[in-house]
Amino acid sequence: MSLPKPASDTCIRPPLPGQRRNARRIEEMVRVDHAGEYGAVAIYQGQRAVFAALPHKARIAAQLEEMEADEQHHLDAFDQLIFEKGARPTVLAPIWNVAGHALGAATALMGEKAAHACTEAVETVIERHYAGQITELRAMGETELANQFDIFREEEVAHRDLAVEEGAKETPGYSLLSAAIQTGCRIAIKVSERV
């Protein structure tokens, strides 16, 4: 039995026609995306800590290493954007680091499919999140930033699609695990925008 999708996934706030550049909103976007990429790197590090120690898990460890490198590239870009846009990082970064490592390690200990289910759940939320931001940025005339976010969004979609191909949805208790992870991600997004 699958759980109904929360309204937040189906209601992306559309920008008003002719909306002007909103520096405060851009700072929120940069802060939350910086936090998200920081958390994503931590998740992959937690998963790799489990799988890298097991020679028979070299294939998934290599996949995770590649995805972590993509997330690190995104994080490096957001480190620069924090500086350029005068945004402050979230004060919750240490919590997201610990939570990310714990989520990564826990799902890896549950097995390869659960690790992929984690990736699929996180990337589903992040892809939708980026899509909403891209729409807002384009409406503000922030084309360059929107294009950069779109590149990141496409890479997140590639991670999600790989996770599905690798059997994410075959995880025992997939619906519950996915719903819990997606809810956690949405809460982290809302909190990191403000704090």
C-alpha positions as YAML, in Angstrom:
chain: A
units: angstrom
residues:
- id: 1
  name: MET
  ca: [0.00, 0.00, 0.00]
- id: 2
  name: SER
  ca: [1.51, 3.33, -0.97]
- id: 3
  name: LEU
  ca: [1.00, 6.43, 1.07]
- id: 4
  name: PRO
  ca: [-0.65, 9.49, -0.49]
- id: 5
  name: LYS
  ca: [1.71, 12.23, -1.64]
- id: 6
  name: PRO
  ca: [1.79, 15.22, 0.67]
- id: 7
  name: ALA
  ca: [0.42, 18.45, -0.72]
- id: 8
  name: SER
  ca: [3.90, 20.00, -0.63]
- id: 9
  name: ASP
  ca: [5.01, 17.74, -3.50]
- id: 10
  name: THR
  ca: [2.11, 18.68, -5.73]
- id: 11
  name: CYS
  ca: [1.97, 22.41, -4.88]
- id: 12
  name: ILE
  ca: [5.13, 24.12, -6.04]
- id: 13
  name: ARG
  ca: [4.71, 27.83, -5.40]
- id: 14
  name: PRO
  ca: [4.45, 29.41, -8.86]
- id: 15
  name: PRO
  ca: [5.97, 32.84, -9.27]
- id: 16
  name: LEU
  ca: [3.79, 35.77, -10.08]
- id: 17
  name: PRO
  ca: [4.03, 37.07, -13.67]
- id: 18
  name: GLY
  ca: [6.73, 39.69, -13.92]
- id: 19
  name: GLN
  ca: [8.11, 38.88, -10.49]
- id: 20
  name: ARG
  ca: [11.25, 40.87, -9.78]
- id: 21
  name: ARG
  ca: [14.55, 39.68, -8.37]
- id: 22
  name: ASN
  ca: [14.17, 38.86, -4.69]
- id: 23
  name: ALA
  ca: [17.60, 38.86, -3.01]
- id: 24
  name: ARG
  ca: [16.19, 37.45, 0.25]
- id: 25
  name: ARG
  ca: [14.58, 34.53, -1.55]
- id: 26
  name: ILE
  ca: [17.78, 33.83, -3.49]
- id: 27
  name: GLU
  ca: [19.71, 33.77, -0.20]
- id: 28
  name: GLU
  ca: [17.18, 31.24, 1.17]
- id: 29
  name: MET
  ca: [17.62, 29.08, -1.94]
- id: 30
  name: VAL
  ca: [21.39, 29.15, -1.69]
- id: 31
  name: ARG
  ca: [21.33, 28.40, 2.05]
- id: 32
  name: VAL
  ca: [18.95, 25.45, 1.76]
- id: 33
  name: ASP
  ca: [20.65, 23.99, -1.31]
- id: 34
  name: HIS
  ca: [24.06, 24.33, 0.34]
- id: 35
  name: ALA
  ca: [22.68, 22.44, 3.35]
- id: 36
  name: GLY
  ca: [21.10, 19.81, 1.09]
- id: 37
  name: GLU
  ca: [24.29, 19.14, -0.83]
- id: 38
  name: TYR
  ca: [26.21, 19.01, 2.47]
- id: 39
  name: GLY
  ca: [23.74, 16.42, 3.74]
- id: 40
  name: ALA
  ca: [23.90, 14.43, 0.48]
- id: 41
  name: VAL
  ca: [27.68, 14.17, 0.69]
- id: 42
  name: ALA
  ca: [27.31, 12.92, 4.28]
- id: 43
  name: ILE
  ca: [24.73, 10.29, 3.25]
- id: 44
  name: TYR
  ca: [27.02, 8.89, 0.57]
- id: 45
  name: GLN
  ca: [29.98, 8.95, 2.95]
- id: 46
  name: GLY
  ca: [27.94, 6.99, 5.50]
- id: 47
  name: GLN
  ca: [26.93, 4.42, 2.89]
- id: 48
  name: ARG
  ca: [30.45, 4.08, 1.53]
- id: 49
  name: ALA
  ca: [31.82, 3.58, 5.06]
- id: 50
  name: VAL
  ca: [29.76, 0.39, 5.21]
- id: 51
  name: PHE
  ca: [30.19, -0.91, 1.66]
- id: 52
  name: ALA
  ca: [33.85, 0.05, 1.09]
- id: 53
  name: ALA
  ca: [34.88, -2.32, 3.90]
- id: 54
  name: LEU
  ca: [33.30, -5.28, 2.07]
- id: 55
  name: PRO
  ca: [35.21, -6.52, -1.02]
- id: 56
  name: HIS
  ca: [32.07, -8.16, -2.48]
- id: 57
  name: LYS
  ca: [30.33, -4.74, -2.41]
- id: 58
  name: ALA
  ca: [32.93, -3.01, -4.61]
- id: 59
  name: ARG
  ca: [30.38, -2.32, -7.38]
- id: 60
  name: ILE
  ca: [27.95, -0.37, -5.22]
- id: 61
  name: ALA
  ca: [30.84, 1.33, -3.39]
- id: 62
  name: ALA
  ca: [32.08, 2.61, -6.77]
- id: 63
  name: GLN
  ca: [28.59, 3.83, -7.72]
- id: 64
  name: LEU
  ca: [28.29, 5.67, -4.42]
- id: 65
  name: GLU
  ca: [31.74, 7.18, -4.79]
- id: 66
  name: GLU
  ca: [30.76, 8.59, -8.19]
- id: 67
  name: MET
  ca: [27.48, 10.01, -6.87]
- id: 68
  name: GLU
  ca: [29.28, 11.47, -3.86]
- id: 69
  name: ALA
  ca: [31.73, 13.19, -6.23]
- id: 70
  name: ASP
  ca: [28.79, 14.80, -8.07]
- id: 71
  name: GLU
  ca: [27.33, 16.00, -4.77]
- id: 72
  name: GLN
  ca: [30.73, 17.33, -3.67]
- id: 73
  name: HIS
  ca: [30.92, 19.27, -6.94]
- id: 74
  name: HIS
  ca: [27.48, 20.76, -6.17]
- id: 75
  name: LEU
  ca: [28.57, 21.56, -2.60]
- id: 76
  name: ASP
  ca: [31.71, 23.30, -3.87]
- id: 77
  name: ALA
  ca: [29.55, 25.43, -6.18]
- id: 78
  name: PHE
  ca: [27.23, 26.33, -3.30]
- id: 79
  name: ASP
  ca: [30.23, 27.19, -1.10]
- id: 80
  name: GLN
  ca: [31.07, 29.79, -3.75]
- id: 81
  name: LEU
  ca: [27.44, 30.95, -4.08]
- id: 82
  name: ILE
  ca: [27.20, 31.44, -0.30]
- id: 83
  name: PHE
  ca: [30.02, 33.94, -0.66]
- id: 84
  name: GLU
  ca: [28.78, 35.57, -3.90]
- id: 85
  name: LYS
  ca: [25.16, 35.98, -2.80]
- id: 86
  name: GLY
  ca: [25.97, 37.09, 0.75]
- id: 87
  name: ALA
  ca: [23.97, 34.19, 2.17]
- id: 88
  name: ARG
  ca: [24.80, 32.60, 5.48]
- id: 89
  name: PRO
  ca: [25.02, 28.84, 5.78]
- id: 90
  name: THR
  ca: [22.48, 27.08, 7.97]
- id: 91
  name: VAL
  ca: [23.47, 26.87, 11.61]
- id: 92
  name: LEU
  ca: [22.18, 23.29, 11.52]
- id: 93
  name: ALA
  ca: [25.03, 22.01, 9.31]
- id: 94
  name: PRO
  ca: [26.55, 19.89, 12.12]
- id: 95
  name: ILE
  ca: [23.16, 18.23, 12.67]
- id: 96
  name: TRP
  ca: [22.69, 17.56, 8.94]
- id: 97
  name: ASN
  ca: [26.19, 16.06, 8.83]
- id: 98
  name: VAL
  ca: [25.50, 13.63, 11.68]
- id: 99
  name: ALA
  ca: [21.98, 12.86, 10.41]
- id: 100
  name: GLY
  ca: [23.27, 12.29, 6.87]
- id: 101
  name: HIS
  ca: [26.02, 9.93, 7.99]
- id: 102
  name: ALA
  ca: [23.57, 8.05, 10.22]
- id: 103
  name: LEU
  ca: [20.96, 7.73, 7.45]
- id: 104
  name: GLY
  ca: [23.60, 6.60, 4.97]
- id: 105
  name: ALA
  ca: [25.11, 4.01, 7.30]
- id: 106
  name: ALA
  ca: [21.70, 2.73, 8.46]
- id: 107
  name: THR
  ca: [20.37, 2.21, 4.95]
- id: 108
  name: ALA
  ca: [23.64, 0.59, 3.84]
- id: 109
  name: LEU
  ca: [23.46, -1.81, 6.77]
- id: 110
  name: MET
  ca: [19.96, -2.73, 5.57]
- id: 111
  name: GLY
  ca: [21.47, -3.76, 2.22]
- id: 112
  name: GLU
  ca: [22.15, -2.51, -1.29]
- id: 113
  name: LYS
  ca: [18.50, -2.08, -2.26]
- id: 114
  name: ALA
  ca: [17.79, -0.04, 0.89]
- id: 115
  name: ALA
  ca: [20.80, 2.18, 0.15]
- id: 116
  name: HIS
  ca: [19.39, 2.74, -3.34]
- id: 117
  name: ALA
  ca: [15.92, 3.35, -1.87]
- id: 118
  name: CYS
  ca: [17.48, 6.11, 0.24]
- id: 119
  name: THR
  ca: [19.02, 7.68, -2.86]
- id: 120
  name: GLU
  ca: [15.75, 7.40, -4.78]
- id: 121
  name: ALA
  ca: [13.74, 9.01, -1.97]
- id: 122
  name: VAL
  ca: [16.18, 11.86, -1.37]
- id: 123
  name: GLU
  ca: [16.69, 12.60, -5.06]
- id: 124
  name: THR
  ca: [12.93, 12.58, -5.74]
- id: 125
  name: VAL
  ca: [12.44, 15.36, -3.20]
- id: 126
  name: ILE
  ca: [15.53, 17.27, -4.33]
- id: 127
  name: GLU
  ca: [14.59, 17.10, -8.02]
- id: 128
  name: ARG
  ca: [11.17, 18.59, -7.28]
- id: 129
  name: HIS
  ca: [12.74, 21.17, -5.00]
- id: 130
  name: TYR
  ca: [15.21, 22.27, -7.69]
- id: 131
  name: ALA
  ca: [12.43, 22.35, -10.32]
- id: 132
  name: GLY
  ca: [10.42, 24.79, -8.19]
- id: 133
  name: GLN
  ca: [13.46, 26.98, -7.60]
- id: 134
  name: ILE
  ca: [14.34, 27.00, -11.29]
- id: 135
  name: THR
  ca: [10.82, 28.22, -12.13]
- id: 136
  name: GLU
  ca: [11.12, 30.99, -9.51]
- id: 137
  name: LEU
  ca: [14.58, 32.03, -10.69]
- id: 138
  name: ARG
  ca: [13.54, 32.23, -14.33]
- id: 139
  name: ALA
  ca: [10.57, 34.39, -13.36]
- id: 140
  name: MET
  ca: [12.98, 36.72, -11.54]
- id: 141
  name: GLY
  ca: [15.23, 36.91, -14.59]
- id: 142
  name: GLU
  ca: [18.00, 34.99, -12.80]
- id: 143
  name: THR
  ca: [18.73, 32.88, -15.88]
- id: 144
  name: GLU
  ca: [22.36, 32.08, -15.09]
- id: 145
  name: LEU
  ca: [21.56, 30.76, -11.62]
- id: 146
  name: ALA
  ca: [18.52, 28.89, -12.96]
- id: 147
  name: ASN
  ca: [20.71, 27.20, -15.60]
- id: 148
  name: GLN
  ca: [23.25, 26.17, -12.95]
- id: 149
  name: PHE
  ca: [20.49, 24.72, -10.76]
- id: 150
  name: ASP
  ca: [19.09, 22.89, -13.79]
- id: 151
  name: ILE
  ca: [22.42, 21.15, -14.39]
- id: 152
  name: PHE
  ca: [22.45, 20.04, -10.74]
- id: 153
  name: ARG
  ca: [18.81, 18.90, -11.03]
- id: 154
  name: GLU
  ca: [19.65, 16.73, -14.05]
- id: 155
  name: GLU
  ca: [22.48, 15.07, -12.13]
- id: 156
  name: GLU
  ca: [20.13, 14.39, -9.20]
- id: 157
  name: VAL
  ca: [17.65, 12.81, -11.63]
- id: 158
  name: ALA
  ca: [20.44, 10.59, -12.98]
- id: 159
  name: HIS
  ca: [21.21, 9.43, -9.42]
- id: 160
  name: ARG
  ca: [17.52, 8.72, -8.79]
- id: 161
  name: ASP
  ca: [17.15, 6.80, -12.05]
- id: 162
  name: LEU
  ca: [20.25, 4.68, -11.32]
- id: 163
  name: ALA
  ca: [18.86, 3.87, -7.87]
- id: 164
  name: VAL
  ca: [15.57, 2.72, -9.39]
- id: 165
  name: GLU
  ca: [17.41, 0.61, -12.00]
- id: 166
  name: GLU
  ca: [19.41, -0.99, -9.17]
- id: 167
  name: GLY
  ca: [16.24, -2.13, -7.39]
- id: 168
  name: ALA
  ca: [15.39, 0.66, -4.94]
- id: 169
  name: LYS
  ca: [11.67, -0.10, -5.14]
- id: 170
  name: GLU
  ca: [12.29, -3.79, -4.38]
- id: 171
  name: THR
  ca: [13.42, -2.95, -0.84]
- id: 172
  name: PRO
  ca: [11.30, -4.67, 1.83]
- id: 173
  name: GLY
  ca: [9.14, -1.95, 3.37]
- id: 174
  name: TYR
  ca: [10.01, 0.40, 0.50]
- id: 175
  name: SER
  ca: [6.87, 2.56, 0.76]
- id: 176
  name: LEU
  ca: [7.36, 3.21, 4.47]
- id: 177
  name: LEU
  ca: [11.13, 3.78, 4.18]
- id: 178
  name: SER
  ca: [10.72, 6.10, 1.19]
- id: 179
  name: ALA
  ca: [7.91, 8.09, 2.82]
- id: 180
  name: ALA
  ca: [9.93, 8.53, 6.03]
- id: 181
  name: ILE
  ca: [13.04, 9.69, 4.17]
- id: 182
  name: GLN
  ca: [11.08, 12.04, 1.92]
- id: 183
  name: THR
  ca: [9.28, 13.56, 4.92]
- id: 184
  name: GLY
  ca: [12.62, 14.07, 6.66]
- id: 185
  name: CYS
  ca: [14.01, 15.78, 3.57]
- id: 186
  name: ARG
  ca: [11.04, 18.12, 3.26]
- id: 187
  name: ILE
  ca: [11.32, 19.07, 6.94]
- id: 188
  name: ALA
  ca: [15.08, 19.68, 6.56]
- id: 189
  name: ILE
  ca: [14.40, 21.91, 3.53]
- id: 190
  name: LYS
  ca: [11.85, 24.06, 5.38]
- id: 191
  name: VAL
  ca: [14.03, 24.41, 8.47]
- id: 192
  name: SER
  ca: [17.23, 25.15, 6.53]
- id: 193
  name: GLU
  ca: [15.56, 27.91, 4.52]
- id: 194
  name: ARG
  ca: [15.06, 29.86, 7.74]
- id: 195
  name: VAL
  ca: [17.68, 28.74, 10.25]
...
